[in-house]
Amino acid sequence: ECLKGDAQAVEKLSEVVQQNPQIEASSYLPLIAAIIVAIFLMTPTSKLPTTLHELFTTLVLMCILHHLQARTEYKAIRSLTSFDDLPGDVQLSFDHLCRLAFDGLKKKKLSFSVDELGE
């Protein structure tokens, strides 16, 4: 349904997934399958990441790009291929968020409050 009955796209996606054993092995999980299709549809080359780490990195970059393009000052950004591509102010905020997550994991804490975002 995600590919709107496009038999050629289904065939291409199937080929690409079969070429990536790690991705193929995880594609039976509905959430992973949905992520794979979303990345496939948004990638002009129809090339998928080859590892789960790359898959989730691509997903996060796609989400950040979508968020940035909704803001006037970032409309010119057309793609993000790395976290290093983030604009300076966004990079600082993202680094802070990553630090909160990392420190939380070290303390076995899975969430943080809005108050901690401003620190």
The 8 nearest C-alpha neighbors of each residue, nearest first, counted from 0:
[[1, 3, 2, 4, 5, 9, 36, 33],
 [2, 0, 3, 36, 4, 37, 33, 40],
 [1, 3, 0, 4, 5, 8, 9, 36],
 [4, 2, 0, 1, 5, 6, 8, 9],
 [3, 5, 2, 6, 0, 9, 1, 8],
 [6, 4, 8, 7, 3, 2, 9, 10],
 [7, 5, 9, 8, 4, 10, 2, 11],
 [6, 8, 10, 9, 5, 11, 12, 4],
 [9, 7, 11, 5, 10, 6, 12, 2],
 [10, 8, 6, 12, 7, 11, 13, 5],
 [9, 11, 7, 13, 8, 12, 6, 14],
 [10, 12, 8, 14, 13, 9, 7, 15],
 [13, 11, 15, 9, 14, 10, 8, 16],
 [12, 14, 10, 16, 11, 15, 9, 17],
 [15, 13, 11, 17, 12, 16, 10, 18],
 [14, 16, 12, 18, 17, 13, 11, 19],
 [17, 15, 13, 19, 23, 18, 14, 12],
 [18, 16, 14, 19, 15, 23, 13, 20],
 [17, 19, 15, 16, 20, 14, 23, 49],
 [18, 20, 16, 22, 17, 49, 21, 23],
 [21, 19, 23, 22, 24, 18, 17, 16],
 [22, 20, 24, 23, 19, 50, 25, 49],
 [21, 23, 25, 19, 24, 20, 26, 50],
 [22, 24, 20, 26, 16, 25, 21, 17],
 [23, 25, 21, 22, 26, 20, 27, 19],
 [26, 24, 22, 23, 27, 28, 21, 31],
 [25, 27, 32, 23, 28, 31, 24, 22],
 [26, 28, 25, 29, 32, 24, 31, 23],
 [29, 27, 26, 31, 30, 32, 25, 33],
 [30, 28, 32, 31, 33, 27, 26, 34],
 [29, 31, 33, 32, 28, 34, 26, 35],
 [30, 32, 34, 28, 33, 29, 26, 35],
 [31, 33, 26, 29, 35, 30, 34, 28],
 [34, 32, 30, 36, 31, 35, 29, 37],
 [35, 33, 31, 37, 32, 36, 38, 30],
 [34, 36, 32, 38, 33, 37, 39, 31],
 [35, 37, 39, 33, 34, 38, 40, 32],
 [38, 36, 34, 40, 39, 35, 33, 41],
 [37, 39, 41, 35, 40, 36, 42, 34],
 [40, 38, 36, 45, 42, 37, 41, 35],
 [39, 41, 37, 38, 42, 36, 45, 43],
 [42, 40, 38, 39, 37, 43, 45, 61],
 [41, 43, 45, 39, 44, 40, 38, 46],
 [44, 42, 45, 41, 40, 46, 39, 38],
 [43, 45, 46, 42, 39, 47, 41, 40],
 [46, 44, 42, 39, 43, 47, 40, 12],
 [45, 47, 44, 42, 48, 39, 15, 43],
 [48, 46, 49, 39, 45, 15, 38, 35],
 [47, 49, 54, 53, 50, 46, 51, 57],
 [48, 50, 19, 47, 22, 53, 21, 51],
 [51, 49, 53, 52, 48, 21, 54, 22],
 [50, 52, 54, 53, 55, 22, 21, 49],
 [53, 51, 50, 55, 54, 56, 48, 49],
 [52, 54, 56, 50, 48, 51, 55, 57],
 [55, 53, 51, 57, 48, 52, 56, 50],
 [54, 56, 58, 57, 52, 53, 59, 51],
 [57, 55, 53, 59, 58, 54, 52, 60],
 [56, 58, 60, 54, 55, 59, 53, 61],
 [57, 59, 55, 61, 56, 60, 62, 54],
 [60, 58, 62, 56, 61, 57, 55, 63],
 [59, 61, 57, 63, 62, 58, 64, 79],
 [60, 62, 64, 58, 59, 63, 57, 65],
 [63, 61, 59, 65, 64, 60, 66, 58],
 [64, 62, 66, 60, 65, 61, 67, 59],
 [65, 63, 67, 61, 66, 62, 60, 68],
 [64, 66, 62, 68, 63, 67, 61, 69],
 [67, 65, 63, 64, 69, 68, 62, 70],
 [68, 66, 64, 69, 70, 65, 73, 63],
 [67, 69, 74, 65, 70, 66, 73, 64],
 [68, 70, 67, 66, 65, 71, 74, 73],
 [71, 69, 68, 67, 73, 72, 74, 66],
 [70, 72, 74, 73, 69, 68, 67, 75],
 [71, 73, 70, 74, 75, 67, 68, 69],
 [74, 72, 75, 71, 67, 68, 70, 76],
 [75, 73, 68, 71, 76, 72, 70, 69],
 [76, 74, 73, 77, 68, 72, 71, 78],
 [75, 77, 74, 73, 78, 68, 64, 67],
 [78, 76, 75, 79, 74, 64, 68, 73],
 [77, 79, 76, 80, 64, 61, 60, 84],
 [80, 78, 81, 84, 60, 64, 77, 85],
 [79, 81, 78, 84, 82, 60, 57, 83],
 [80, 82, 83, 84, 79, 60, 85, 56],
 [81, 83, 84, 85, 80, 60, 79, 90],
 [82, 84, 81, 85, 90, 80, 86, 79],
 [85, 83, 82, 81, 79, 86, 80, 90],
 [84, 86, 90, 83, 82, 89, 87, 79],
 [87, 85, 89, 88, 90, 84, 83, 73],
 [88, 86, 90, 89, 91, 85, 92, 84],
 [87, 89, 91, 90, 86, 92, 85, 93],
 [88, 90, 92, 86, 91, 87, 93, 85],
 [89, 91, 87, 93, 88, 85, 92, 86],
 [92, 90, 94, 88, 89, 93, 95, 87],
 [93, 91, 95, 89, 94, 90, 96, 88],
 [92, 94, 96, 90, 95, 91, 89, 97],
 [95, 93, 97, 91, 96, 92, 90, 98],
 [96, 94, 98, 92, 93, 97, 91, 99],
 [95, 97, 93, 99, 98, 94, 92, 100],
 [98, 96, 94, 100, 99, 95, 101, 93],
 [97, 99, 101, 95, 100, 96, 102, 94],
 [100, 98, 96, 102, 97, 101, 103, 95],
 [99, 101, 103, 97, 98, 102, 104, 96],
 [102, 100, 98, 104, 103, 99, 97, 105],
 [103, 101, 105, 99, 104, 100, 98, 106],
 [102, 104, 108, 100, 106, 101, 105, 99],
 [103, 105, 107, 101, 106, 102, 108, 100],
 [104, 106, 102, 103, 107, 101, 108, 100],
 [105, 107, 103, 108, 104, 102, 109, 101],
 [108, 106, 104, 105, 103, 109, 102, 110],
 [107, 109, 103, 106, 104, 110, 105, 111],
 [110, 108, 103, 107, 104, 111, 100, 106],
 [111, 109, 108, 112, 103, 100, 104, 99],
 [112, 110, 115, 113, 109, 103, 99, 108],
 [111, 113, 114, 115, 110, 116, 117, 99],
 [112, 114, 116, 115, 111, 117, 118, 110],
 [113, 115, 112, 116, 117, 118, 111, 99],
 [116, 114, 113, 112, 118, 117, 111, 99],
 [117, 115, 113, 114, 118, 112, 96, 95],
 [116, 118, 115, 114, 113, 95, 92, 112],
 [117, 115, 116, 114, 95, 113, 99, 96]]
